[in-house]
Amino acid sequence: QYNLGNLLRWFGRPDEALGPLLEAVRLRPDFAMAYEALGHVYRDLGQPQAALQAFQRSVELKPTVANAQFNLGLMHYRGDGQPKDVAVAAQWFARAAQGGSIDAQYALDFVRGQ
């Protein structure tokens, strides 16, 4: 279910990806990567609160998921699903950069330079 949902997400079909990814986390509630993919789908569907919760769950389950950390940083920076908070965004970007995310390092440098 995860592979199908992720494939549909990559092909720009978030509405079709949602069901398989929800089934993936139902079958394996400890599958951090499925929650991360679910976060992308919810964001693409314009559901920022649900996206935020999915990315947070991914990081709770696997604290080293740099992509989920980076996306949490973006959401906090833009104010998606909660008030904009650049300081919290910088913390998420720093965690993701420590995990090897080049994008997060660029984002961290950007927010620090503001």
C-alpha positions in Angstrom: 0.0 0.0 0.0 2.9 2.4 0.8 4.5 1.8 -2.5 1.3 2.4 -4.4 0.4 5.5 -2.5 3.9 6.9 -2.9 3.9 6.2 -6.6 0.6 7.9 -7.0 1.9 10.9 -5.0 5.0 11.1 -7.3 2.8 11.1 -10.3 0.8 14.1 -9.0 -2.3 12.1 -8.0 -2.7 12.9 -4.3 -6.4 12.2 -4.2 -5.7 8.7 -5.3 -2.6 8.3 -3.1 -4.5 9.1 0.1 -6.4 5.8 0.5 -3.4 3.5 0.0 -1.2 5.6 2.4 -3.9 5.6 5.1 -4.1 1.8 4.7 -0.3 1.6 5.0 -0.3 3.4 8.4 -3.3 1.4 9.5 -1.5 -1.8 8.8 1.9 -0.5 10.1 1.3 2.3 12.6 5.0 2.5 13.3 6.0 3.1 9.6 7.6 6.6 9.7 8.1 6.8 6.0 4.4 6.2 5.3 3.5 9.1 7.6 6.0 11.3 5.8 4.4 10.4 2.4 1.0 11.0 4.0 2.2 14.5 5.0 3.1 15.3 1.4 -0.3 14.1 0.2 -2.3 16.1 2.8 -0.2 19.2 1.9 -0.9 18.7 -1.8 -4.6 18.3 -1.0 -4.6 21.6 0.9 -5.0 20.1 4.4 -2.1 21.7 6.3 -3.2 20.7 9.7 -3.3 17.0 8.7 0.0 17.4 6.9 1.6 18.9 10.0 0.4 16.0 12.1 1.6 13.4 9.7 5.1 14.9 9.4 5.2 15.2 13.2 4.2 11.6 13.6 6.9 10.6 11.2 9.5 12.4 13.3 8.2 10.9 16.5 8.5 7.4 15.1 11.9 8.0 13.5 13.7 11.1 14.8 16.2 11.0 11.9 13.8 11.5 9.1 15.4 14.6 7.6 12.8 15.1 4.9 10.0 15.2 7.4 12.0 17.6 9.6 12.7 19.8 6.6 9.0 19.9 5.7 8.1 20.7 9.3 10.5 23.6 9.0 8.8 24.8 5.8 5.4 24.6 7.3 6.4 26.6 10.3 8.2 29.1 8.2 5.2 29.7 5.9 2.6 29.4 8.6 0.9 26.4 7.1 -1.5 24.8 9.6 -0.3 27.0 12.4 1.0 30.6 13.0 4.2 31.4 11.2 7.2 30.9 13.5 10.7 31.5 12.0 12.5 30.4 15.2 10.7 27.0 15.2 11.3 26.7 11.5 15.1 27.3 12.0 15.1 24.5 14.7 13.6 22.0 12.3 15.9 23.1 9.5 18.9 22.6 11.8 17.8 19.1 12.8 17.2 18.2 9.1 20.6 19.7 8.1 22.3 17.6 10.8 20.6 14.6 9.3 22.2 15.4 5.9 19.6 17.5 4.1 21.3 20.0 1.8 18.0 21.7 1.2 17.6 22.2 5.0 21.1 23.7 5.2 20.3 26.2 2.5 17.0 27.0 4.2 18.7 27.4 7.6 21.2 29.8 6.1 18.4 31.7 4.5 16.3 32.1 7.7 19.4 33.0 9.7 20.2 35.7 7.2 16.9 37.4 7.5 
